[in-house]
Amino acid sequence: QTEDEDIVPTIHVYTFARGDDDNNDSHDEIQVEKVGQEVRPSAPPRNAAQVAIDLVAQGLLPEGGASEVTKYRGEFLNKLGCDIRTREVRDVAPGKLVVCVSFK
């Protein structure tokens, strides 16, 4: 490694997470969300790893202010070079996991 190369650290954050599907007992209903004046079908449920990425992203990089929660930010952050990876650490309760979110 030369002096000109930047060393980019990898950060590991551990968080509790539960998939969106685990919070909703009704799988037969079509879920909708209101965006402005428009009502449209909501995005499909996230798994625990996707929820963990969004929790970490919301805590570190709030988008649109602290009160606005966004979903599915992993792909966007990877385009910025964050190289986000997740791994399940432990199943602590039915449907609740400890997930390690790693990024640069």
Secondary structure, 3 states (H helix, E strand, C coil): CCCCCCCCCCEEEEEEECCHHHHCCCCCCCCEEEECCEEEECCCCCCHHHHHHHHHHHHHCCCCCCCCCCCCCHHHHHHCCCCCEEEEEEEEECCEEEEEEEEC
